[in-house]
Amino acid sequence: MSQTPLSYKDAGVDIVAGDALVERIKPLAKKTMREGVLAGIGGFGALFEVPKRYKEPVLVSGTDGVGTKLKLAFEWNMHDTVGIDLVAMSVNDVLVQGAEPLFFLDYFACGKLDVDTAAAVVGGIAKGCELSGCALIGGETAEMPGMYPAGEYDLAGFAVGAVEKSKILTGQNVKAGDVVLGLASSGVHSNGFSLVRKCIERAGANAPATLDGKPFKQALMEPTRLYVLNVLAALAAHPTAPDSSSGIKALAHITGGGLLENIPRVLPEGLAAHLQKGSWPQTELFAWLQKTAGIDDVEMNRTFNNGIGMVVVVSAAEAEACAATLSSLGEMVYTIGHIAQQGEGAQVVVA
């Protein structure tokens, strides 16, 4: 007895839906095109030529995801900003070494493809690329029946940037007396959401209607701030001098591990960052998280960005001018501390 033929769609993979998504993505990706793109969406591999203005280009790469913030996107049906988070987590990392993000690729995986949801996510990815000056030149949409619960998906992103070899920021020029500037975050960004979700669960019906003037859900889902264009402009205006006596010395993207674990990644051995408690305001959002979780300041500064999404270490001589440059570009800038000899303590002290 003959059996009924089985198609790929019968097995749970809808090629037509995948093709429809690609058509929705193409105009979004087109808006991100920039110098260097030779071939983008549609080929087996995307082609990119490093701009000829680089004399000794060094490629800098980064990859990341959005983490359990996606759980809230599923629950609250808020899919249009997590793509910005995805881009920001990688391009902000690439920026830390002084690199200009050149191009970005994404990976979207789901059990059953919903074209509208996927298009909303990729629309956020394209917007993030546009706002950081990098091209969305490729990606992968994987429909894998049985791998993910209905209505859920996962995201990963990959960024490649370039920096002149002579201008790579390593942090090795940092010295005692340098000033630590903090650039305000837009909220929780994309780290600590396993604890955030516990706080939401604990608060239940008693969760506030608004935080910092935004509806509660929007405040928590506010996408990660893209620091790329403003910080690149500041690096051009305040480059590290050949004798390392002036200019921007180091950058730290405050992600998982917070201020306490990310700043040491760019400090030379034997030096510490002394941050002044209260030198930047605690927003209603972070005050609510701290109160609801019942955790101390140390745990807050180790779990969340706590209001500071990017740290800039700059010479004391140029600190005021650098802060003014970043402020004029639209960043909220705080002088939050200084660099000193480490002694017997930790590499980051908040007091």
Secondary structure, DSSP 4 states (H G I P E B T S, - for coil): -PPPP--TTTTT--HHHHHHHHHHHHHHHHTT--TTEEE-TTSSS-EE---TT-SSEEEEEEEEE-TTHHHHHHHHT--SSHHHHHHHHHHHHHHTTTPEEEEEEEEEEESS--HHHHHHHHHHHHHHHHHHT-EEEEEEEEE-TTTS-TT-EEEEEEEEEEEEGGG---STT--TT-EEEEEEPSSSTTS-HHHHHHHHHHHGGGS-SEETTEEHHHHHHPPPP--HHHHHHHHHHSPPPTTSSSSEEEEEE--TTHHHHHGGGGS-TTEEEEEPTTSSPPPHHHHHHHHHHT--HHHHHHHS-TTEEEEEEE-GGGHHHHHHHHHHTT--EEEEEEEEE-TTS-SEEE-
